[in-house]
Amino acid sequence: MGRSKHLQYTVQELNGARIGRAIAASARVVILQEISKYHIVTNKYISQRVSLSGAAVSQHLQILKETGFIESKYLGDEEGFQGYTFTKQGEVDFGNIKGII
């Protein structure tokens, strides 16, 4: 069978594919822009901002987490929910592609 992706492609090619997946949907681009603007956002806020159901937003957030762009943060007992913010690498990646999107 074929070689492992890690042997077949360069680190730059794999990173490009990861970034491409993260920004492949306009809703995910909006989510990244909102996190850049406010530093932390909630599922409810994003749902209202992009006019999508909470379930659809959750799927987009999951992809962004899988691609390493964002991570969840617990906002405390008073808030009772999680917010989403950039990972260190996600912030660097978003800064690099910000002019493109």
Secondary structure as UniProt FT lines:
FT   HELIX           5..8
FT   HELIX           11..22
FT   HELIX           26..38
FT   STRAND          41..42
FT   HELIX           43..50
FT   HELIX           54..66
FT   TURN            67..68
FT   STRAND          70..74
FT   TURN            77..79
FT   STRAND          82..86
FT   HELIX           88..97
FT   TURN            98..100
//
